[in-house]
Amino acid sequence: MKQFLIRSRKFWSRKIDPEQSKSRKFFRGNRKLRYTTRYFGIIVLAFLTLSTGCAERERNNPFDRGSGAQSPLRLELYPVGKKIEVRITLTDPIQVAGFRLYRAVDDSTHFQKIAELPRNTTTFLDTAVDFHHWYFYYGTALGEGVESPPSAVAKTFTGPGLNWILTRYNYSINKLSYDLEHEIQSYTTNYPAINWSPDLTNRKIWLANAQFRTVTRFDLIQGYEDLILQENFQYPIDVLWDSFSNKAWVLDDELNTLSLVSDLGIEKSYSLPEDDYYKLSLLPGFGVAVLSKRHLQFVFTQTDSIRSTTFDPDFMGYDLQQRGERLFALSAEAGEKISTISVFTLPDLTSVKYQLNGLFTILRKTSSPEVFWTVEKISDEKYRLVKLSLRGTRLSQMPGTGLITDLAINPYDSSLVIVKRYEDQVTVIEKAGKEIASLSIYDPIRVFIE
């Protein structure tokens, strides 16, 4: 830049030899042209500076409707239950006299004023809210007798419950609104957890970190992992909080062990037959069930005994879920695309088996008697949600989609939340099958509804 300025300065100040010109007139003309060019450049520069400054002043005046000004506000929504907190942020450092909020319900074209706030109040709690409606909001800033342009519209679809999402290689736990559109809270984990067990009564979440050979407990109040257990584990594949004993169960797929742990470490450990293990389910007041590729183990803590059942030849275990005094175990034979649901009743473990046509990989019990939502594998790339009766009748099914890695049924309104890990997507669907909203988030693996 310095050399450029030097060269420019030399160009403008260079002298023309009159003897090389055809006449003295030519020399005088060049000198006149040189001075004219200098003055013209100064005038243009001054004009641009003044016009740009004026435009900038006009653009930064949000109360001048004729200037094409933008709104100085941004709205954020925090919906919880039948309440929506609206937070106002000033994006421009301007003096305002107050704010106005406008709202529309289910139709984003008909807004009505719902609040006028003083300048030092930047939050508003909307309690005139009901479930299963879209709510749209925008805000304006108030000056002396004038109102700014409206902010961008913020929206939310209300419903009961909050969604907790665990990601693996995004190292995060995320608390989201019913419609997944609004982040209530986000936490960062130390390890890429492979499984979890929320204990929200105590504001804790237990995490199994398989390849790092650790089990950790995340404290949601403090915002970090307050307990790290890293001895005596090789590949902790699952963890399960037991509210009856106030301890956690840890399943180790490498050691083939089931351990009961507390703040003090491992308190008790059970040896299991060699197999590929991957899931735990609580047997309330009795112990825990352990699902593996070929077996289903029942561990009874009061008697320190283990009972085992083996799946049919060529069948492998896929999923496990407990509801009340019944335990539902899903197994399938991939080659023939046949599945079975085995129903065990506590405490004597009497069982009934039902055969299903199709290869099902995930099983979730609904609130209706003997009705399930399941995930059916159509091909390696294509899966679909199917609503089944216990006897195998297909009550409804949705179009095919990518791999579904987790599924949760909202206990309050029977809506569904599905996790598609390899598409980096979580979707909430109403019970009739219509999609409400979808969230893009890196590497989601688990969902829990509070």
Number of C-alpha atoms within 10 A of each C-alpha: 6 7 8 9 10 10 12 12 11 11 10 12 10 9 10 13 9 13 9 9 11 9 10 13 11 13 18 13 11 13 14 12 12 14 12 11 13 12 12 12 11 10 12 11 12 12 12 11 12 12 12 12 12 12 13 12 12 17 17 19 19 26 24 16 15 9 14 13 18 19 22 23 21 18 20 18 23 18 27 17 17 14 16 19 15 20 15 22 12 15 10 13 8 12 11 18 15 18 22 18 22 18 22 18 17 14 12 14 10 11 15 13 13 14 14 17 16 12 14 10 12 15 15 17 14 15 11 9 16 15 13 17 14 19 20 21 25 25 27 24 28 22 17 9 7 13 20 23 21 20 19 15 16 16 21 23 21 22 22 22 18 20 23 21 22 26 24 21 15 16 17 21 23 19 22 23 25 28 25 24 18 17 15 17 12 14 15 16 21 13 21 20 29 20 23 24 20 20 20 11 8 11 12 21 21 26 29 28 24 23 14 15 17 21 28 23 23 24 19 19 9 10 13 16 19 13 16 16 18 15 11 14 20 18 21 32 26 27 31 25 22 20 14 11 12 10 16 21 25 27 29 25 23 16 17 18 19 23 21 21 20 16 13 8 15 17 11 13 14 14 11 19 13 14 15 16 25 20 24 24 22 23 22 16 14 16 21 20 23 21 24 22 17 20 22 21 18 21 22 17 14 9 9 10 11 16 11 13 10 14 19 14 8 12 21 20 26 20 22 23 20 19 14 9 12 17 21 22 22 25 28 26 18 16 9 12 15 16 25 26 23 18 20 18 15 15 12 7 14 10 13 11 14 13 15 19 14 19 23 28 21 22 26 21 20 18 15 9 9 11 19 22 22 21 25 23 23 15 11 8 10 14 21 18 22 20 21 21 17 20 14 18 13 15 12 13 16 12 10 15 14 17 20 24 17 21 24 22 24 25 14 12 15 16 21 22 25 22 25 21 21 14 15 15 18 26 18 24 19 17 13 10 15 12 14 17 17 16 16 14 15 18 21 27 26 24 24 19 20 15
